[in-house]
Amino acid sequence: MQGTNPVIKAVATWLLALMLTIAAAVVVIYFVNAKAYGPQHQVSSYFSALKEGDGERALGLLAAKVPAGNPALLDGEALKASTAGLEILEIGEPSSAGQNRVDIEVRYSLGGEEAQSTYRLDRTGREWLFFDQWSFVPSTLPTVTVLSPSQRQAALNGVPVSLPQERTTFSAFYPSRPEVSYTSEFFAAPPSAAVLAGPLDTKELTLATEATEALTGAVDAELRTFLDGCASTQDRLAPPGCPFFHFTDNKVELPITWEITEYPVVSIRPVSGSWVLSPLTGKARVKTTQTDLFSGAKSPLEAETDFSFGAQLAVGTDGVSVTPLVD
């Protein structure tokens, strides 16, 4: 009996080592399955695709339906810019959603704000007998609509896009932060942005385009040139083609001079997709000598008159044109 003790001890040691090896293998398989093949891994891969601007891979992972709309945000630089600064704060543990499905909640920071999105995944099978296969449950991508009553071009996350109508819809991934803006020499709109956090999410961004100081200054210069030209037309109480005049029952003598004492304030606003000038008002002063027809007495004539007129504005690639409209 004593002769068999070494054999028994060896067998027992071998069995213990085998059991420990099997236990270690089970633990390794569990962790590999959870980390490398688990639903969190799919979510992490999806976020990586977004940050890299790889829309094809992101859409392939998410398996989402793309709604009707402009796809500019779904790939490349626009996608990459819409997720710039995206930082995952926490990928939560899977919570059961029934029928081999789980929900994964992700907390993240985007555009300086913290938000969260929930992704539903389905266990679709096993690989190598041990490792689960997970796929996103198909959903529908969110959309962002750009409202642009007076602008037909814009930059969407830095990428030029056309806005053929007053409302233009773009499909987008989630999470993402679409931002629309516009900058040119004569017109500009400040950035307007929103975070899309879930499927079927919808946001509206308004492109509040305004005339730049360069355009206002160019129009002001044209108007001043026009009014100064009118004021330099000497010896007329009612200079032809000009918005100001003065009537008197007395006889006037030459010279008759005009001076613009208050120039119009330029205000440019959008109307039905076009840019128009608001009504223009100002003041002008006339100076001359008048003779009373009854007494023959002469006296200085100096009068300030209010005037108003309209003007047609045209802005093209070759510059600005202002056409005064005087009755």
C-alpha positions as CSV (number, residue, x, y, z in Angstrom):
1,M,0.0,0.0,0.0
2,Q,2.9,2.2,0.9
3,G,4.4,1.6,-2.6
4,T,1.5,3.1,-4.3
5,N,1.5,6.4,-2.4
6,P,3.9,8.2,-4.8
7,V,1.7,7.1,-7.7
8,I,-1.5,8.3,-6.0
9,K,0.2,11.5,-5.0
10,A,1.3,12.1,-8.6
11,V,-2.1,11.3,-10.0
12,A,-3.7,13.6,-7.4
13,T,-1.3,16.4,-8.2
14,W,-1.9,15.9,-11.9
15,L,-5.7,16.0,-11.3
16,L,-5.4,19.1,-9.2
17,A,-3.3,20.8,-11.9
18,L,-5.8,19.7,-14.5
19,M,-8.7,21.1,-12.5
20,L,-6.8,24.4,-12.0
21,T,-6.0,24.6,-15.7
22,I,-9.6,24.0,-16.6
23,A,-10.7,26.6,-14.1
24,A,-8.2,29.1,-15.4
25,A,-9.3,28.3,-19.0
26,V,-13.0,28.9,-18.0
27,V,-12.0,32.2,-16.4
28,V,-10.0,33.2,-19.4
29,I,-12.8,32.2,-21.8
30,Y,-15.3,34.2,-19.6
31,F,-13.2,37.4,-19.7
32,V,-12.3,37.0,-23.4
33,N,-16.0,36.5,-24.2
34,A,-17.0,39.4,-22.1
35,K,-14.3,41.9,-23.2
36,A,-13.3,40.8,-26.7
37,Y,-16.6,39.4,-27.9
38,G,-19.1,41.0,-25.5
39,P,-21.7,43.7,-26.5
40,Q,-19.6,46.4,-25.0
41,H,-16.9,45.6,-27.5
42,Q,-19.3,46.2,-30.4
43,V,-20.3,49.5,-28.9
44,S,-16.7,50.5,-28.4
45,S,-15.9,49.6,-32.0
46,Y,-18.8,51.7,-33.2
47,F,-17.6,54.7,-31.3
48,S,-14.1,54.3,-32.7
49,A,-15.6,54.2,-36.3
50,L,-17.5,57.5,-35.6
51,K,-14.4,59.3,-34.3
52,E,-12.3,58.1,-37.3
53,G,-15.0,59.3,-39.7
54,D,-15.5,55.8,-41.1
55,G,-19.2,56.0,-41.9
56,E,-19.2,52.8,-43.8
57,R,-17.9,50.7,-40.9
58,A,-20.1,52.6,-38.4
59,L,-23.2,52.0,-40.5
60,G,-22.2,48.3,-41.0
61,L,-21.9,47.8,-37.2
62,L,-25.1,49.8,-36.3
63,A,-27.2,48.1,-39.1
64,A,-29.5,51.2,-39.0
65,K,-31.9,52.4,-41.6
66,V,-30.9,55.6,-43.2
67,P,-33.9,58.0,-43.5
68,A,-34.5,60.2,-46.5
69,G,-32.2,63.2,-46.5
70,N,-28.8,64.6,-47.4
71,P,-26.1,62.0,-46.4
72,A,-23.2,64.6,-46.0
73,L,-22.9,63.9,-42.2
74,L,-22.6,60.1,-42.7
75,D,-18.9,59.8,-43.8
76,G,-15.6,61.5,-44.0
77,E,-14.6,64.9,-42.6
78,A,-18.2,66.0,-41.8
79,L,-18.7,62.8,-39.7
80,K,-15.3,63.2,-38.1
81,A,-16.0,66.8,-37.3
82,S,-19.5,66.1,-35.9
83,T,-17.9,63.7,-33.3
84,A,-14.8,65.8,-32.6
85,G,-14.0,65.8,-28.9
86,L,-16.2,62.7,-28.3
87,E,-15.0,61.1,-25.1
88,I,-16.5,57.9,-23.6
89,L,-16.9,58.4,-19.9
90,E,-18.4,55.0,-19.2
91,I,-19.8,52.0,-21.1
92,G,-22.3,50.4,-18.7
93,E,-22.9,46.8,-18.0
94,P,-25.4,45.0,-20.2
95,S,-29.0,45.0,-18.9
96,S,-31.4,42.3,-20.1
97,A,-33.9,43.4,-22.7
98,G,-35.4,39.9,-23.2
99,Q,-35.0,37.4,-26.0
100,N,-31.2,37.3,-25.9
101,R,-31.1,41.1,-26.1
102,V,-29.3,43.5,-23.9
103,D,-29.2,47.3,-23.5
104,I,-25.9,49.1,-23.2
105,E,-25.9,52.6,-21.8
106,V,-23.0,54.8,-22.7
107,R,-22.1,58.1,-20.9
108,Y,-19.9,60.4,-23.0
109,S,-18.8,64.0,-23.4
110,L,-19.4,65.8,-26.7
111,G,-19.2,69.5,-27.4
112,G,-18.4,70.3,-23.8
113,E,-21.7,68.6,-22.6
114,E,-22.3,65.3,-21.0
115,A,-24.9,63.1,-22.5
116,Q,-25.9,59.4,-22.8
117,S,-27.1,57.0,-25.4
118,T,-28.5,53.5,-25.2
119,Y,-27.8,50.8,-27.7
120,R,-29.7,47.5,-28.0
121,L,-27.8,44.4,-29.1
122,D,-28.9,40.9,-30.0
123,R,-26.9,37.7,-29.3
124,T,-27.0,36.1,-32.7
125,G,-24.8,33.0,-32.1
126,R,-21.5,31.6,-31.0
127,E,-18.0,31.5,-32.5
128,W,-15.6,28.7,-31.7
129,L,-18.3,27.1,-29.4
130,F,-17.4,29.5,-26.6
131,F,-17.6,33.1,-27.7
132,D,-20.9,35.0,-28.2
133,Q,-21.7,36.9,-31.3
134,W,-23.5,40.3,-30.8
135,S,-25.1,42.5,-33.3
136,F,-26.9,45.9,-33.0
137,V,-30.6,45.6,-33.2
138,P,-31.5,47.5,-36.4
139,S,-32.8,51.1,-35.7
140,T,-33.3,54.3,-37.7
141,L,-30.7,57.0,-37.8
142,P,-31.6,60.5,-36.4
143,T,-31.9,63.6,-38.5
144,V,-31.1,67.3,-38.3
145,T,-33.0,69.9,-40.3
146,V,-31.4,73.1,-41.3
147,L,-33.8,76.1,-41.6
148,S,-32.4,78.6,-44.0
149,P,-35.0,81.2,-45.3
150,S,-32.4,83.3,-47.1
151,Q,-29.4,81.2,-47.6
152,R,-28.8,78.4,-50.1
153,Q,-25.3,77.4,-49.1
154,A,-23.8,76.6,-45.7
155,A,-21.0,74.8,-44.0
156,L,-22.1,71.7,-42.1
157,N,-19.3,70.8,-39.6
158,G,-16.9,72.6,-41.9
159,V,-18.0,70.8,-45.1
160,P,-19.7,72.9,-47.8
161,V,-23.3,71.8,-48.5
162,S,-26.1,73.1,-50.6
163,L,-29.5,74.1,-49.1
164,P,-31.9,73.8,-52.1
165,Q,-35.0,74.6,-50.0
166,E,-35.8,76.6,-46.8
167,R,-35.8,73.3,-44.9
168,T,-33.0,70.8,-45.7
169,T,-32.8,67.5,-43.8
170,F,-29.6,65.6,-43.1
171,S,-29.2,62.1,-41.8
172,A,-26.7,61.6,-39.0
173,F,-25.2,59.0,-36.6
174,Y,-25.7,59.1,-32.9
175,P,-24.1,60.5,-30.9
176,S,-23.0,63.4,-33.0
177,R,-23.1,67.2,-32.9
178,P,-24.1,68.7,-36.2
179,E,-23.1,72.3,-36.5
180,V,-24.2,74.6,-39.3
181,S,-22.7,78.0,-40.1
182,Y,-21.9,80.3,-43.1
183,T,-19.2,82.8,-43.7
184,S,-18.5,84.9,-46.8
185,E,-17.4,88.5,-47.6
186,F,-20.9,89.9,-47.6
187,F,-23.0,87.4,-45.6
188,A,-22.4,85.3,-42.4
189,A,-24.4,83.2,-40.0
190,P,-23.0,82.2,-36.5
191,P,-22.7,78.5,-35.7
192,S,-25.8,76.7,-34.6
193,A,-25.4,73.2,-33.2
194,A,-27.3,70.4,-31.4
195,V,-26.4,66.9,-30.0
196,L,-28.2,63.9,-31.5
197,A,-28.3,61.2,-28.8
198,G,-30.6,58.4,-30.0
199,P,-32.3,56.8,-33.0
200,L,-35.2,58.7,-34.5
201,D,-33.9,61.8,-32.7
202,T,-34.7,65.0,-34.6
203,K,-33.3,68.5,-34.2
204,E,-33.7,71.8,-36.0
205,L,-30.9,74.3,-36.6
206,T,-31.6,77.8,-37.9
207,L,-29.1,79.5,-40.1
208,A,-29.5,83.1,-39.0
209,T,-27.7,84.7,-41.9
210,E,-27.0,88.4,-41.7
211,A,-25.3,91.0,-43.8
212,T,-21.6,91.5,-42.8
213,E,-20.1,94.9,-42.0
214,A,-18.3,94.7,-45.4
215,L,-21.7,94.5,-47.2
216,T,-23.3,97.2,-45.1
217,G,-20.2,99.4,-45.6
218,A,-20.3,98.9,-49.4
219,V,-24.0,99.8,-49.6
220,D,-23.5,102.8,-47.4
221,A,-20.7,104.0,-49.6
222,E,-22.9,103.7,-52.7
223,L,-25.7,105.5,-51.1
224,R,-23.5,108.3,-49.9
225,T,-22.0,108.7,-53.4
226,F,-25.6,108.9,-54.8
227,L,-26.7,111.5,-52.3
228,D,-23.6,113.6,-52.5
229,G,-24.0,113.7,-56.2
230,C,-27.5,114.9,-55.7
231,A,-26.3,117.6,-53.2
232,S,-23.7,118.8,-55.7
233,T,-26.4,119.5,-58.3
234,Q,-26.4,123.2,-57.8
235,D,-29.1,125.8,-58.5
236,R,-32.1,123.5,-58.2
237,L,-34.7,123.4,-55.4
238,A,-35.7,120.0,-56.7
239,P,-32.6,118.3,-58.1
240,P,-33.8,115.8,-60.8
241,G,-33.6,112.1,-59.8
242,C,-33.0,113.0,-56.2
243,P,-35.1,112.1,-53.1
244,F,-35.2,115.6,-51.6
245,F,-36.7,119.0,-52.7
246,H,-38.0,122.3,-51.3
247,F,-41.0,124.4,-52.4
248,T,-41.4,128.1,-51.7
249,D,-43.8,130.8,-53.0
250,N,-40.9,133.3,-53.1
251,K,-38.5,133.9,-55.9
252,V,-35.1,132.4,-55.2
253,E,-31.7,133.6,-56.5
254,L,-28.6,131.7,-57.5
255,P,-26.7,130.0,-56.1
256,I,-28.8,127.3,-54.5
257,T,-26.8,124.7,-52.5
258,W,-27.8,121.5,-50.8
259,E,-26.0,119.6,-48.0
260,I,-26.8,116.1,-46.6
261,T,-27.1,116.6,-42.9
262,E,-28.1,113.1,-42.0
263,Y,-27.4,110.0,-44.2
264,P,-29.7,107.0,-44.1
265,V,-28.9,104.1,-41.8
266,V,-28.4,101.0,-43.9
267,S,-30.5,98.0,-42.9
268,I,-30.4,94.8,-45.0
269,R,-32.9,92.1,-44.4
270,P,-34.0,88.8,-46.1
271,V,-37.4,88.7,-47.8
272,S,-38.7,85.6,-49.6
273,G,-35.2,84.3,-50.3
274,S,-33.8,87.7,-51.4
275,W,-31.9,90.4,-49.7
276,V,-33.6,93.9,-49.7
277,L,-32.8,97.3,-48.3
278,S,-35.2,98.7,-45.7
279,P,-36.7,102.1,-46.6
280,L,-34.0,104.8,-46.4
281,T,-34.5,108.1,-44.6
282,G,-32.3,111.1,-44.1
283,K,-32.2,114.9,-43.9
284,A,-30.9,117.5,-46.3
285,R,-30.5,121.3,-45.9
286,V,-30.9,123.9,-48.7
287,K,-29.4,127.4,-48.7
288,T,-30.2,130.3,-51.0
289,T,-31.5,133.9,-51.1
290,Q,-35.2,134.5,-51.6
291,T,-37.2,137.6,-52.6
292,D,-40.7,138.2,-51.4
293,L,-42.9,138.7,-54.4
294,F,-45.1,141.2,-52.7
295,S,-42.6,143.4,-50.8
296,G,-39.5,142.7,-52.9
297,A,-37.6,142.2,-49.6
298,K,-34.7,139.8,-49.8
299,S,-33.8,137.3,-47.0
300,P,-31.7,134.2,-46.6
301,L,-33.5,130.9,-47.2
302,E,-32.2,128.0,-45.1
303,A,-34.4,124.9,-44.6
304,E,-33.9,121.4,-43.5
305,T,-36.1,118.7,-45.1
306,D,-36.7,115.0,-44.4
307,F,-36.4,112.7,-47.3
308,S,-37.0,109.0,-47.9
309,F,-36.6,106.6,-50.8
310,G,-36.0,103.0,-51.6
311,A,-33.2,101.2,-53.4
312,Q,-32.7,97.9,-55.1
313,L,-29.8,95.7,-53.9
314,A,-27.9,93.2,-56.0
315,V,-25.0,91.2,-54.6
316,G,-23.0,89.1,-57.0
317,T,-19.6,87.5,-57.4
318,D,-18.4,90.7,-59.0
319,G,-19.5,93.0,-56.3
320,V,-22.4,95.1,-54.9
321,S,-24.8,97.2,-56.9
322,V,-27.3,99.7,-55.4
323,T,-30.0,101.2,-57.6
324,P,-31.9,104.1,-56.0
325,L,-35.7,104.1,-56.6
326,V,-36.9,107.7,-56.6
327,D,-40.4,108.7,-57.7
